[in-house]
Amino acid sequence: MSPEDAKLLAFNYMTSTPKTAGAVYEEALGVLGHKRKHPRRRIIWSDVLCTVEAAIQLNTQYADEVRRVWFGHR
């Protein structure tokens, strides 16, 4: 997936999912291989967006899940 497509998909997912930014961030970190720990500090939305974008580019299965969620909420 191209970086532009991943960015658009991440943005659409972030604006349509009922999950909190913290939950999405934790999910994306898990996809990237980091410990899934809910952050205790304030989350910056653009940081979550970049993390989701990276997870989408690196994991096609996660990209498919995100795509299904986004298309389900349109």
C-alpha positions in Angstrom: 0.0 0.0 0.0 1.3 3.4 -0.9 2.1 5.9 1.9 -0.6 8.2 0.7 -3.2 5.4 0.7 -2.1 4.4 4.2 -2.4 7.9 5.5 -5.9 8.4 4.0 -7.0 5.0 5.4 -5.6 5.8 8.8 -7.3 9.2 8.9 -10.7 7.7 7.8 -10.4 5.0 10.4 -9.5 7.5 13.2 -12.5 9.7 12.3 -15.0 6.8 12.1 -14.1 4.3 14.8 -16.0 4.4 18.1 -12.8 3.6 19.9 -10.9 6.1 22.0 -7.6 7.5 20.7 -5.8 5.6 23.5 -7.4 2.3 22.5 -6.5 2.8 18.9 -2.9 3.7 19.9 -2.6 0.6 22.0 -4.0 -1.6 19.2 -1.6 -0.1 16.6 1.4 -0.5 19.0 0.5 -4.1 19.4 0.5 -4.6 15.6 3.9 -3.0 15.4 5.2 -5.5 18.0 5.4 -3.2 21.1 4.0 -4.1 24.4 0.2 -3.4 24.5 -0.1 -1.0 27.4 -2.7 1.7 27.7 -0.9 5.0 27.8 -1.3 6.9 31.1 -0.5 10.3 29.6 -2.5 12.5 27.3 -2.5 11.2 23.7 -1.7 13.5 20.8 -4.1 12.7 17.9 -1.5 13.2 15.2 0.9 10.7 16.9 -1.9 8.1 17.0 -2.6 8.8 13.3 1.1 8.3 12.4 1.3 5.1 14.5 -1.9 3.7 12.8 -0.5 4.7 9.4 2.8 2.8 10.1 0.9 -0.3 11.3 -1.3 -0.2 8.1 1.8 -0.1 5.9 3.6 -2.9 7.7 0.7 -5.3 8.3 -1.7 -6.1 5.5 -4.0 -8.0 7.9 -4.3 -5.0 10.1 -4.9 -2.8 7.0 -7.8 -5.2 6.0 -9.3 -4.9 9.5 -9.1 -1.1 9.5 -10.6 -1.1 6.0 -13.5 -3.2 7.1 -14.2 -1.0 10.1 -14.1 2.2 8.0 -16.3 0.8 5.2 -18.7 -0.5 7.9 -19.2 3.0 9.3 -19.6 4.9 6.0 
